[in-house]
Amino acid sequence: MDNFTCIFLIQGFLLLFVSNCQCQEIFIDGQTDRQVEGTANALLTCKTTGPDDGQDPDLKWFNPSDGEIIADPTNRHMRLLPQAVPTTLQAQLENITKDMAGVYRCKGFIGGEEKEATVTLTVSTPIITTGIKTYQTFTQGENAVVNCSMNSPDFMISWYDNNGKVVDSSSDLKQTSQGLKIDNITTADGGVYTCMILTSTTFKKIYITVFVKVPPVITQSPSRQETITGTSMRMECRATGIPEPKYQWFKFGQTNALVDGDRFSIDEVVGTFIINEVIIDDEGIYRCEAFNDAGRVTNEAELDVLIPPSVRELFNQSANEGTSVKLRCLVSGDPLNSITWRKGDISFSSGNQDVEGNSGDMVSVKTSVQETDFAERNERQSELTINNLVPEDAGMYECHADGGKSGTAEGESFLTVRYQPVFAKDQKEHNYTWAGQTGVLRCVTHGEPLPSIRWFRDDVMIQQGQSYFDQTDRQLDAITREGLLMIRVDFGNENEVYTSYTCEATNDMGVSYKNISLLKSSVPVLNKVSQLELTPTTARFSVQVASVTNGPPPTDVVVEYGTGNVTEVDLDRNGPTIVEIENLKVSTAYTFHFYAKSEAGRSLAEPVSVTTLAMRKPYPAEIMSKTFSDQSTKYLLQWSLPKTGGAPILNFNIRYRQVSVLDEKTVDNKYQRNQPVTGWFEVAPKPRGGSSTKLLEDLNPSSYYEVEVTAVNLKGTSEPRAFIFRMSNEMAQSALEEDIGLPIGIIILIVVVVFIILFVIVDVTCYFRNKCGVIMCLKERVGHAGSADTRSKEPIMESGESEKGTLPIGGVQNKDGHLVEDEKKVPLLDSEGGAKDEVEEENEVAAKEAEEIEPEDKQPDVADTKPIAEGEEAKDEPAPAQEVDPTPPPQVATTPPASDAPAQLPVATEPSA
C-alpha cells in the first residue's frame, strides 16, 4: 500500500475509537457559583450532554435541604417550570430569601447510572428603603429628627449634612438609631442631607430634603375703621412665615370664616378684606387669621359704621302776623353732633335774640330751640318756635344737621306769614312832570296773600281809560305787586292834574292806603357863564348849571347869537361845560344868550356881550409827532392846525437842526436840548396853509433833532414851539428807546425778512448740492423757454456768481449749465439802457417809501424836501389858486459820464456866517 492509503486507514480507526468512547453527562447551564441579592429572582437550568439514545434521563432538582423541587404553583419561592424536552429541566427561584442559600442538585439517570450536577447559591442582604421619606418637614424651634434607619444589624448608616460635610462626633448634629437629630431647628438647617446605608457588599445613598416651616407672624395688623353706610370699607392684614401664610376673616361671635361673594371681597393670598357696600349691621369686631402648615396667628380690628345725617321730616308752615309757629325737623344719623337753624345769615339757638328783619329795622323775635333724642332709632327732633310773627319772619328756614365725619345734611322749610298790605320802603311820595308829557305815579306794595291795587282821587276811584288816565299793574314776585297810574298832562288840564292821588292795596288780611302827589317840574337854572378865551374869530366860555331836584336833569347848553345862529353843546356832568364858538367876524361886537336845557324846558337866558379881537398873526402850531422815528434817515412831522388869527394861513415855515440833549427828560417825558450841533436847516417849498404833515429826509441815524413849525398869514408869523425827536439806529429801530416798545409792524417785518433770508440760503444750498429747489426750477424753465438757437445766445446767470450789479458773460457751460471759464462782468442796465448803480436804486426806494408814509389827502412833496441852509433865499409866496398834483415826478437815475463812483445824496450843509 502506498502512503495515502495508510493515512486514510489510520484516520478511520481513530474516528471509530473516539465515537465508541463518548458518553452522556448531566451539567448546569451557566455558572455553578451564583451570588444574588435578597428578594431577587433566579432560574436554574439542568441539561444532559452526549448522543440522545432516546431514553428519559428522569431529571430532578433538589434544594439545599435535599427536598425535591416540584411544579407546585402555590409555592411562592421555588418551583419547576413545565418541561419541554426530557433532557432539560428548569427550577425557578422567586423572591429569594437568605434561608434559600446553599447547594442545589440536579440528578438523573443515564445508561441506568445515576448522575448529578450542582450549583451553589449565595444570598446577600438587600438594602430596602421604602420606609424612608426623601422630603421631611419640621417647624422652626423644635428638636427635629431626620428619619433614616434600618431594622437589621447587617446595615451601617453614616450621614452628610446640608453642606456636604460628614456628621461625626465633633458636629452639632447627633446621629441616633432613628436618624439625624437637629436641636432647635431653624431655617438655616434646611437643605438636602445624605443618608448612606452600607452592607458588607454594597451601599446606597438616600438624599433627604429637610424643609423648615416658620409659623406666621403678623407684621401689619388691621386698623380700626370708621365707614359711612353705603360706601366701601377696606381692612388689610399682613404676615410673614414659611410657607407664605394665607388669610381668613371672621366677624366676632361667628365661627365660620367670611367668604368672597357679592358683599365681601376677600383675598386669602394678600390678606385684604373689603366690604363693597357697608350697612349698619356690618358694625363690629373683625378678626384676621394668618395661617400656614406651621401654625396660625390672629389679630382684631373694630369697624364703626357711621350713618350720614338725613332730614326725615320738615314741612312748610304758614301763620298770621302776630301769632306763633313751630318748625319741626326730624333728623336721622349716627353720630349727630348738632342741629342748627338758619335763615339767611341768621342762626337760631335757645333763648331770646334780636333778629334783623328784611325791612332794615331791628325786629325783636322770641325764638326757642328744643331737641328730643330717639337713640334706639338713631333719630333726633329739633323744634324752632317763633313768637310774635311779623312779615319779615317769612322766608326760607334751613335745618342743618352736623354728623361730623359722617357728613352734613340740610332741609328747608318755607314759612309764610300772612299780613295785610304794606308799601315798599323806597316808595316815592311824589313825582314830577310838565305839560306835553305823561306823568307816572308808581305804587309798590307787599302782602300775603298778594294784594290788589286801586287808584283814587278825592275819594273817587279812577276807572281804567277814564279821561286822561291810564293804569296798569303787574306782579313782581310772590308777595309784591306794582301799580302804575299814567296821567297825560297838557296846558289845558295842568290846574286839575297836579294834585294828590291815593293807592289802595287790599288782600284777605286788610286794606292799606298810600298818598302820592303829582307835581309840576322845574326847568334848569343856569348859575354862571365865564369867558375863557377870545380871539379874532373864536370865543370860549365856561358854563355852570345847577342840579335839579324836582324835575328832569339838564342835558344841554344852548347859545344863541346874531341872526339865527345857534350852538348846542352836551352838558358835562363832571364839571363846567366848555362852549367854543367859531367862525366869528374880526373886531365885531356879539351878545351871546346862554340857556340850560332839560326835558322840562329851558332856563332863563344869561346874556354875555363881547367884541372879537382885531386881526393878528396866527396862534402857535403844536407839534403832534412822536419823539422818535421808526426810520433811520426819515421823520414824519405832524402838527395841529392853529387858530388863524383872523386871516387865512398862507403856509408853514419848518426848520430843524441837530442837537444834543440832557440825560433827564421833562415831566411830560420829552427831550431837553443841551446845545446845538449844527445850524438851522429850512424846508422848502413851504407847506401850504391846510397842510399838517411833512416828511423830513436825509437825517442822520441815532441823532437828536430840534424842529420848529410856525404859521404865516398876512399879519405875520406865529410864535415857534420847539420840539425834539430822535432818529432810529440803522441796525436797531425804536426798540432801543428805553421808554417805548418795539412796534408790532417792525417785528413782523423782521420775521418776514429773516424767513426770506433763511429760505434763500436753503434754496441756494439745495441748488448747488442737490440740483433742486426754486432756483433750479427757474433755471430749467428759462432754459426751456424759446428755441435752442435763441437759448444758446442768451447770457447765463447763476445764483451766487453775480456781485453788485454785474453778470458773468462769455463763459463756457458744462453739462450742468454752470459757467466754468472766461468769466467777465458787465454793469446792470436800467430801463433806458444806461448803467444803474446802488445809490440810485436807494433813491427810488426812498421816494416810494415817502409816498407811502404821507396821508393820501395831505401827501408831502417828496421831491421838494431838500433842505435849504439858513441864509439862502426861499420863496415865501402864497399858494397858487389852481390845484397842483401833489404827486412828485419820478426820480430818474443817470449814469455819471466818466466816473464809477456812486452818485452823491443831497446833504444839508451848515449856513455860512
KOLDRENDO-290103 format. One line per 3 residues: number of its first residue (from 1); for each residue z, x, y of C-alpha. Coordinates in steps of 0.5 Angstrom, whole numbers, padded with zeros to 4 digits. Layout:
# KOLDRENDO-290103
NUM) Z/X/Y  ...
***
This chain:
# KOLDRENDO-290103
1) 0000/0000/0000  -0001/0002/0007  0004/0003/0012
4) 0002/-0004/0016  0004/-0008/0009  0010/-0004/0008
7) 0013/-0006/0015  0011/-0013/0014  0015/-0014/0008
10) 0021/-0011/0011  0021/-0016/0016  0020/-0022/0012
13) 0026/-0019/0008  0030/-0018/0014  0029/-0026/0016
16) 0031/-0028/0010  0037/-0025/0010  0039/-0027/0017
19) 0038/-0034/0015  0042/-0034/0009  0048/-0031/0013
22) 0048/-0036/0019  0054/-0042/0018  0057/-0048/0022
25) 0063/-0047/0027  0067/-0051/0032  0067/-0049/0039
28) 0070/-0051/0046  0065/-0052/0052  0067/-0049/0058
31) 0073/-0044/0059  0078/-0044/0054  0084/-0043/0059
34) 0084/-0048/0064  0089/-0049/0070  0089/-0056/0074
37) 0093/-0059/0080  0097/-0065/0078  0094/-0071/0079
40) 0087/-0068/0078  0083/-0070/0072  0080/-0066/0067
43) 0074/-0067/0061  0075/-0063/0054  0069/-0062/0050
46) 0068/-0060/0043  0062/-0058/0039  0059/-0055/0033
49) 0054/-0050/0032  0049/-0048/0027  0044/-0052/0023
52) 0045/-0059/0022  0046/-0060/0015  0046/-0068/0016
55) 0054/-0068/0014  0059/-0071/0019  0064/-0066/0021
58) 0069/-0071/0023  0071/-0068/0030  0078/-0070/0032
61) 0082/-0068/0039  0090/-0066/0038  0095/-0066/0044
64) 0100/-0060/0045  0105/-0064/0041  0100/-0065/0035
67) 0099/-0072/0037  0092/-0074/0036  0088/-0077/0042
70) 0085/-0083/0040  0080/-0088/0044  0086/-0092/0047
73) 0083/-0096/0053  0091/-0097/0055  0093/-0090/0055
76) 0092/-0088/0063  0093/-0081/0062  0089/-0079/0055
79) 0083/-0082/0051  0077/-0081/0047  0070/-0082/0050
82) 0065/-0086/0046  0062/-0081/0041  0054/-0081/0042
85) 0053/-0076/0036  0057/-0073/0031  0057/-0066/0033
88) 0060/-0067/0040  0067/-0070/0042  0070/-0071/0049
91) 0077/-0072/0051  0078/-0075/0058  0085/-0073/0061
94) 0086/-0077/0068  0092/-0077/0073  0094/-0070/0070
97) 0102/-0069/0070  0106/-0063/0069  0108/-0065/0062
100) 0101/-0065/0060  0100/-0058/0060  0099/-0054/0053
103) 0094/-0052/0048  0089/-0058/0046  0086/-0057/0039
106) 0079/-0060/0036  0079/-0060/0029  0073/-0062/0024
109) 0070/-0060/0017  0064/-0056/0016  0062/-0055/0009
112) 0068/-0058/0006  0072/-0053/0010  0077/-0055/0016
115) 0076/-0051/0022  0078/-0052/0029  0078/-0049/0037
118) 0083/-0049/0042  0083/-0050/0050  0090/-0048/0054
121) 0091/-0053/0060  0096/-0050/0065  0098/-0055/0070
124) 0100/-0053/0078  0105/-0058/0082  0101/-0062/0087
127) 0102/-0062/0095  0103/-0069/0096  0104/-0071/0104
130) 0102/-0078/0104  0109/-0080/0107  0109/-0075/0113
133) 0106/-0078/0119  0102/-0074/0124  0104/-0078/0130
136) 0111/-0079/0131  0114/-0082/0138  0121/-0080/0141
139) 0125/-0083/0147  0127/-0078/0152  0134/-0075/0151
142) 0135/-0077/0144  0136/-0072/0139  0130/-0072/0135
145) 0128/-0070/0128  0120/-0069/0127  0120/-0071/0120
148) 0116/-0067/0114  0120/-0066/0108  0118/-0066/0100
151) 0123/-0068/0095  0122/-0062/0090  0125/-0055/0090
154) 0118/-0053/0088  0116/-0053/0095  0118/-0049/0101
157) 0117/-0051/0108  0116/-0047/0115  0115/-0049/0122
160) 0111/-0047/0128  0113/-0050/0135  0108/-0053/0140
163) 0107/-0047/0143  0105/-0044/0136  0111/-0040/0135
166) 0114/-0039/0128  0121/-0043/0128  0126/-0038/0126
169) 0134/-0037/0127  0133/-0035/0134  0130/-0041/0136
172) 0133/-0047/0140  0130/-0052/0134  0133/-0053/0128
175) 0130/-0054/0121  0133/-0059/0117  0132/-0062/0110
178) 0129/-0068/0114  0125/-0064/0118  0125/-0060/0125
181) 0131/-0062/0130  0130/-0062/0137  0136/-0064/0141
184) 0136/-0068/0148  0128/-0068/0147  0124/-0068/0154
187) 0117/-0069/0156  0116/-0061/0156  0118/-0062/0148
190) 0112/-0066/0147  0106/-0063/0144  0103/-0061/0137
193) 0107/-0058/0132  0105/-0055/0125  0109/-0056/0118
196) 0107/-0051/0113  0108/-0053/0106  0108/-0048/0100
199) 0108/-0047/0093  0107/-0041/0088  0100/-0042/0088
202) 0098/-0045/0095  0100/-0048/0101  0098/-0054/0106
205) 0099/-0055/0114  0100/-0061/0117  0099/-0062/0124
208) 0104/-0067/0127  0103/-0069/0135  0110/-0071/0138
211) 0110/-0076/0144  0116/-0076/0148  0117/-0083/0151
214) 0120/-0084/0158  0124/-0090/0160  0122/-0094/0166
217) 0125/-0092/0173  0124/-0097/0179  0121/-0093/0185
220) 0119/-0099/0189  0124/-0105/0189  0121/-0112/0191
223) 0124/-0113/0198  0127/-0120/0201  0121/-0124/0204
226) 0121/-0130/0209  0115/-0134/0208  0113/-0141/0211
229) 0110/-0146/0207  0103/-0147/0206  0102/-0139/0207
232) 0102/-0134/0201  0107/-0129/0199  0107/-0122/0196
235) 0112/-0118/0193  0111/-0111/0190  0115/-0107/0184
238) 0113/-0100/0182  0116/-0096/0177  0115/-0089/0173
241) 0115/-0088/0166  0111/-0085/0160  0107/-0089/0158
244) 0106/-0093/0164  0110/-0099/0165  0108/-0106/0165
247) 0111/-0111/0169  0114/-0118/0168  0116/-0123/0174
250) 0122/-0128/0172  0125/-0133/0177  0132/-0133/0177
253) 0135/-0138/0172  0129/-0138/0168  0128/-0134/0161
256) 0120/-0135/0161  0116/-0130/0165  0112/-0133/0170
259) 0104/-0133/0168  0098/-0132/0172  0095/-0138/0174
262) 0093/-0143/0180  0099/-0142/0184  0101/-0135/0182
265) 0097/-0128/0182  0101/-0123/0177  0098/-0116/0176
268) 0102/-0113/0170  0099/-0107/0171  0100/-0106/0178
271) 0106/-0110/0179  0104/-0115/0184  0107/-0122/0185
274) 0103/-0127/0189  0104/-0134/0191  0098/-0137/0193
277) 0101/-0143/0197  0108/-0143/0198  0112/-0149/0197
280) 0119/-0151/0199  0121/-0151/0191  0119/-0143/0191
283) 0125/-0141/0194  0130/-0137/0190  0131/-0130/0187
286) 0125/-0127/0183  0126/-0121/0178  0121/-0116/0177
289) 0122/-0112/0170  0118/-0106/0168  0118/-0104/0161
292) 0114/-0099/0156  0116/-0097/0149  0122/-0093/0151
295) 0126/-0099/0155  0126/-0104/0160  0129/-0104/0167
298) 0130/-0110/0172  0130/-0111/0180  0131/-0117/0184
301) 0129/-0120/0191  0130/-0126/0195  0125/-0131/0197
304) 0127/-0135/0203  0122/-0141/0204  0121/-0143/0212
307) 0119/-0150/0214  0115/-0150/0220  0117/-0155/0225
310) 0114/-0161/0226  0115/-0167/0230  0115/-0173/0226
313) 0116/-0179/0231  0115/-0179/0238  0113/-0185/0242
316) 0110/-0187/0248  0115/-0191/0253  0115/-0196/0259
319) 0120/-0199/0263  0121/-0202/0270  0123/-0198/0276
322) 0131/-0197/0277  0132/-0198/0269  0134/-0193/0264
325) 0130/-0191/0258  0131/-0187/0252  0125/-0182/0249
328) 0127/-0180/0241  0124/-0174/0238  0125/-0173/0230
331) 0123/-0166/0228  0123/-0163/0221  0123/-0156/0219
334) 0128/-0150/0217  0130/-0147/0221  0131/-0151/0227
337) 0134/-0147/0233  0133/-0151/0238  0129/-0158/0241
340) 0128/-0158/0248  0125/-0163/0253  0120/-0161/0259
343) 0116/-0165/0264  0111/-0160/0267  0115/-0154/0269
346) 0122/-0158/0269  0126/-0157/0263  0132/-0162/0261
349) 0138/-0161/0258  0145/-0164/0257  0149/-0167/0263
352) 0146/-0168/0270  0141/-0165/0274  0137/-0166/0280
355) 0129/-0166/0279  0124/-0165/0284  0119/-0171/0284
358) 0112/-0172/0285  0113/-0175/0292  0115/-0168/0294
361) 0122/-0171/0295  0128/-0169/0291  0130/-0175/0287
364) 0137/-0175/0283  0135/-0176/0276  0141/-0177/0271
367) 0139/-0174/0264  0142/-0173/0258  0140/-0170/0251
370) 0144/-0172/0244  0142/-0169/0238  0143/-0171/0231
373) 0142/-0167/0224  0140/-0169/0218  0141/-0163/0214
376) 0139/-0166/0207  0132/-0168/0210  0131/-0161/0214
379) 0131/-0166/0220  0134/-0167/0227  0133/-0172/0232
382) 0133/-0171/0240  0134/-0176/0245  0133/-0176/0252
385) 0136/-0181/0256  0133/-0182/0264  0137/-0187/0268
388) 0135/-0190/0275  0128/-0189/0274  0123/-0188/0280
391) 0116/-0188/0280  0116/-0180/0280  0119/-0180/0273
394) 0113/-0183/0270  0108/-0178/0266  0108/-0174/0260
397) 0114/-0171/0257  0114/-0166/0252  0119/-0165/0246
400) 0119/-0157/0244  0122/-0155/0237  0123/-0148/0236
403) 0123/-0145/0229  0124/-0138/0230  0120/-0134/0225
406) 0117/-0141/0222  0114/-0142/0229  0114/-0148/0234
409) 0112/-0155/0235  0110/-0160/0240  0110/-0167/0241
412) 0108/-0171/0247  0111/-0178/0250  0108/-0181/0256
415) 0113/-0185/0260  0110/-0191/0264  0115/-0193/0270
418) 0113/-0200/0272  0114/-0201/0280  0111/-0204/0286
421) 0105/-0201/0290  0107/-0195/0295  0102/-0192/0299
424) 0100/-0185/0299  0104/-0179/0303  0098/-0177/0306
427) 0096/-0184/0308  0093/-0184/0316  0096/-0189/0320
430) 0089/-0189/0325  0082/-0187/0325  0077/-0186/0331
433) 0070/-0188/0332  0066/-0190/0338  0060/-0194/0340
436) 0054/-0194/0336  0058/-0191/0330  0061/-0195/0324
439) 0069/-0194/0324  0072/-0193/0317  0079/-0194/0315
442) 0082/-0191/0308  0088/-0194/0305  0090/-0191/0298
445) 0096/-0194/0294  0099/-0192/0288  0103/-0197/0283
448) 0104/-0199/0276  0100/-0204/0274  0094/-0201/0278
451) 0095/-0205/0285  0089/-0209/0288  0087/-0209/0296
454) 0086/-0214/0301  0085/-0213/0309  0088/-0217/0314
457) 0087/-0217/0322  0092/-0221/0326  0095/-0224/0319
460) 0088/-0227/0318  0085/-0224/0311  0078/-0221/0312
463) 0072/-0223/0308  0067/-0219/0305  0061/-0219/0309
466) 0065/-0222/0315  0062/-0221/0322  0061/-0213/0323
469) 0066/-0212/0317  0064/-0209/0310  0069/-0207/0305
472) 0070/-0204/0298  0075/-0201/0293  0075/-0196/0287
475) 0080/-0194/0282  0082/-0186/0283  0086/-0186/0277
478) 0090/-0190/0272  0095/-0192/0278  0091/-0190/0284
481) 0086/-0195/0288  0083/-0193/0294  0080/-0199/0299
484) 0075/-0198/0305  0074/-0202/0311  0068/-0201/0315
487) 0067/-0203/0322  0061/-0203/0326  0062/-0201/0333
490) 0057/-0203/0339  0058/-0203/0346  0059/-0211/0345
493) 0065/-0211/0341  0069/-0205/0343  0074/-0209/0346
496) 0075/-0213/0340  0075/-0208/0334  0080/-0203/0337
499) 0086/-0206/0334  0091/-0205/0328  0089/-0207/0321
502) 0093/-0209/0315  0092/-0206/0308  0096/-0211/0303
505) 0097/-0208/0296  0099/-0212/0290  0101/-0212/0283
508) 0106/-0215/0278  0112/-0212/0281  0111/-0214/0288
511) 0107/-0213/0295  0107/-0207/0300  0103/-0207/0307
514) 0101/-0201/0311  0098/-0202/0318  0092/-0198/0320
517) 0089/-0197/0327  0082/-0196/0329  0082/-0192/0336
520) 0076/-0190/0341  0074/-0183/0340  0075/-0178/0346
523) 0069/-0173/0348  0070/-0166/0348  0073/-0162/0354
526) 0070/-0156/0357  0075/-0151/0359  0072/-0145/0362
529) 0065/-0142/0364  0065/-0135/0366  0059/-0131/0368
532) 0058/-0124/0364  0051/-0121/0366  0046/-0123/0371
535) 0039/-0119/0371  0033/-0121/0375  0030/-0125/0369
538) 0037/-0127/0365  0044/-0129/0365  0049/-0129/0360
541) 0055/-0134/0360  0062/-0134/0356  0064/-0142/0355
544) 0070/-0144/0352  0071/-0151/0349  0078/-0155/0348
547) 0079/-0157/0341  0079/-0165/0340  0085/-0168/0336
550) 0083/-0176/0337  0075/-0175/0336  0070/-0171/0332
553) 0070/-0164/0333  0065/-0161/0339  0059/-0158/0336
556) 0054/-0155/0341  0054/-0152/0348  0048/-0155/0353
559) 0046/-0152/0359  0041/-0156/0364  0038/-0153/0370
562) 0032/-0153/0374  0027/-0159/0373  0028/-0161/0366
565) 0030/-0154/0363  0035/-0155/0357  0038/-0149/0353
568) 0043/-0151/0347  0047/-0147/0343  0051/-0148/0337
571) 0059/-0148/0338  0062/-0141/0336  0069/-0144/0333
574) 0072/-0137/0332  0072/-0135/0340  0068/-0136/0346
577) 0061/-0139/0346  0056/-0134/0349  0050/-0137/0352
580) 0044/-0133/0355  0038/-0136/0359  0032/-0132/0359
583) 0025/-0132/0363  0028/-0134/0370  0025/-0132/0376
586) 0027/-0126/0380  0031/-0127/0386  0032/-0134/0385
589) 0038/-0139/0386  0040/-0143/0380  0045/-0148/0379
592) 0047/-0149/0371  0050/-0155/0369  0054/-0154/0362
595) 0057/-0159/0357  0060/-0159/0351  0057/-0164/0346
598) 0060/-0168/0340  0058/-0174/0336  0062/-0178/0340
601) 0058/-0176/0346  0058/-0170/0352  0064/-0168/0356
604) 0064/-0168/0364  0059/-0163/0367  0061/-0156/0369
607) 0056/-0153/0375  0055/-0146/0376  0051/-0143/0381
610) 0048/-0136/0381  0042/-0132/0384  0038/-0128/0380
613) 0037/-0120/0382  0031/-0117/0385  0026/-0114/0381
616) 0028/-0107/0379  0027/-0101/0374  0027/-0103/0366
619) 0034/-0103/0363  0035/-0097/0358  0032/-0098/0351
622) 0037/-0097/0345  0034/-0093/0339  0035/-0096/0332
625) 0032/-0091/0328  0036/-0088/0322  0040/-0081/0323
628) 0036/-0078/0318  0029/-0077/0316  0026/-0078/0309
631) 0021/-0073/0310  0021/-0066/0312  0016/-0066/0318
634) 0015/-0073/0320  0020/-0078/0323  0019/-0086/0325
637) 0022/-0087/0331  0024/-0094/0333  0027/-0097/0339
640) 0029/-0104/0341  0025/-0107/0347  0030/-0107/0353
643) 0030/-0112/0359  0024/-0111/0363  0028/-0111/0370
646) 0023/-0117/0373  0017/-0113/0372  0013/-0112/0365
649) 0014/-0106/0362  0008/-0102/0362  0009/-0096/0357
652) 0015/-0092/0354  0016/-0085/0355  0018/-0081/0349
655) 0020/-0074/0349  0024/-0069/0344  0027/-0062/0343
658) 0030/-0058/0337  0038/-0058/0338  0044/-0055/0334
661) 0049/-0060/0333  0057/-0059/0333  0061/-0060/0326
664) 0064/-0066/0328  0061/-0073/0329  0062/-0078/0334
667) 0067/-0084/0332  0061/-0088/0330  0058/-0083/0325
670) 0053/-0080/0330  0051/-0073/0331  0053/-0069/0337
673) 0049/-0064/0341  0051/-0057/0341  0046/-0053/0345
676) 0038/-0054/0346  0034/-0049/0341  0027/-0051/0344
679) 0025/-0054/0351  0023/-0062/0351  0016/-0064/0348
682) 0013/-0070/0350  0009/-0075/0346  0002/-0077/0348
685) -0001/-0082/0349  0005/-0086/0351  0006/-0093/0347
688) 0005/-0099/0350  0010/-0104/0353  0010/-0108/0347
691) 0011/-0102/0342  0018/-0101/0339  0016/-0095/0334
694) 0012/-0088/0334  0011/-0083/0328  0013/-0076/0330
697) 0010/-0071/0327  0009/-0063/0326  0017/-0063/0326
700) 0021/-0057/0322  0024/-0059/0316  0032/-0058/0316
703) 0032/-0059/0323  0036/-0063/0328  0032/-0066/0334
706) 0034/-0070/0340  0030/-0075/0342  0030/-0080/0349
709) 0026/-0086/0350  0025/-0089/0357  0021/-0095/0359
712) 0017/-0096/0365  0015/-0101/0370  0012/-0102/0377
715) 0019/-0101/0379  0021/-0094/0376  0023/-0091/0369
718) 0030/-0094/0365  0036/-0089/0364  0035/-0085/0358
721) 0039/-0086/0352  0040/-0079/0348  0039/-0080/0340
724) 0040/-0074/0335  0037/-0074/0328  0036/-0069/0322
727) 0030/-0068/0318  0030/-0067/0311  0029/-0061/0307
730) 0022/-0059/0304  0026/-0059/0297  0031/-0064/0297
733) 0031/-0070/0301  0036/-0074/0305  0041/-0074/0298
736) 0043/-0067/0302  0046/-0071/0307  0054/-0072/0306
739) 0055/-0079/0309  0049/-0082/0305  0046/-0083/0298
742) 0039/-0082/0295  0034/-0087/0297  0032/-0091/0291
745) 0025/-0090/0292  0026/-0083/0292  0029/-0083/0286
748) 0023/-0087/0283  0018/-0082/0286  0022/-0076/0283
751) 0022/-0079/0276  0014/-0081/0276  0013/-0074/0278
754) 0017/-0071/0273  0014/-0075/0268  0007/-0074/0270
757) 0008/-0066/0270  0011/-0067/0263  0005/-0071/0261
760) 0000/-0066/0264  0004/-0060/0260  0004/-0063/0254
763) -0003/-0065/0254  -0006/-0058/0256  -0002/-0055/0250
766) -0005/-0060/0246  -0012/-0059/0248  -0011/-0051/0247
769) -0007/-0051/0241  -0010/-0057/0237  -0016/-0059/0241
772) -0014/-0066/0242  -0011/-0070/0248  -0013/-0073/0254
775) -0017/-0067/0257  -0020/-0066/0250  -0023/-0073/0250
778) -0025/-0073/0257  -0029/-0066/0256  -0032/-0069/0250
781) -0034/-0076/0254  -0037/-0071/0259  -0041/-0067/0254
784) -0044/-0073/0251  -0046/-0077/0258  -0053/-0075/0259
787) -0059/-0071/0255  -0058/-0065/0252  -0062/-0061/0257
790) -0058/-0064/0263  -0052/-0062/0260  -0054/-0055/0259
793) -0055/-0054/0266  -0048/-0057/0269  -0042/-0052/0270
796) -0037/-0052/0265  -0030/-0054/0268  -0024/-0052/0263
799) -0017/-0054/0265  -0013/-0048/0267  -0019/-0044/0269
802) -0019/-0047/0276  -0015/-0044/0281  -0014/-0047/0289
805) -0021/-0050/0289  -0025/-0045/0285  -0029/-0047/0279
808) -0032/-0042/0274  -0039/-0042/0273  -0045/-0037/0270
811) -0041/-0036/0264  -0042/-0037/0256  -0040/-0042/0252
814) -0037/-0041/0245  -0038/-0046/0239  -0031/-0050/0242
817) -0034/-0050/0249  -0030/-0045/0252  -0032/-0040/0258
820) -0032/-0033/0255  -0035/-0028/0259  -0038/-0027/0266
823) -0033/-0032/0270  -0035/-0033/0277  -0031/-0037/0282
826) -0034/-0042/0288  -0030/-0046/0293  -0030/-0053/0292
829) -0034/-0058/0296  -0033/-0064/0301  -0037/-0070/0301
832) -0041/-0067/0306  -0043/-0060/0302  -0038/-0056/0306
835) -0032/-0052/0304  -0026/-0055/0304  -0019/-0052/0304
838) -0012/-0054/0302  -0010/-0055/0309  -0015/-0060/0311
841) -0013/-0064/0305  -0006/-0064/0307  -0008/-0066/0314
844) -0012/-0072/0311  -0006/-0074/0306  -0001/-0074/0312
847) -0006/-0078/0316  -0006/-0083/0310  0002/-0083/0310
850) 0003/-0084/0317  -0002/-0090/0317  0003/-0093/0311
853) 0009/-0092/0315  0007/-0095/0321  0008/-0103/0321
856) 0002/-0107/0321  0003/-0110/0327  0005/-0104/0331
859) 0001/-0098/0328  0002/-0092/0332  -0004/-0088/0334
862) -0003/-0082/0328  -0009/-0078/0331  -0006/-0078/0338
865) 0001/-0076/0336  0000/-0069/0338  0006/-0067/0343
868) 0005/-0064/0350  0009/-0059/0353  0013/-0061/0359
871) 0009/-0059/0365  0003/-0061/0363  0000/-0067/0366
874) 0000/-0073/0361  -0004/-0079/0364  0001/-0085/0365
877) -0004/-0090/0366  -0003/-0098/0365  -0005/-0100/0358
880) -0012/-0103/0359  -0013/-0110/0358  -0018/-0110/0353
883) -0016/-0109/0346  -0017/-0103/0342  -0017/-0102/0335
886) -0010/-0098/0333  -0013/-0095/0327  -0014/-0088/0329
889) -0021/-0085/0327  -0021/-0081/0320  -0020/-0073/0321
892) -0026/-0069/0318  -0024/-0062/0316  -0029/-0057/0318
895) -0030/-0050/0315  -0029/-0044/0319  -0036/-0041/0320
898) -0034/-0034/0318  -0026/-0033/0316  -0023/-0035/0309
901) -0016/-0036/0313  -0013/-0043/0312  -0014/-0048/0319
904) -0008/-0048/0323  -0004/-0054/0324  -0003/-0056/0331
907) 0004/-0054/0333  0008/-0056/0339  0010/-0050/0344
910) 0016/-0049/0349  0013/-0050/0356  0013/-0044/0361
913) 0018/-0043/0366
***
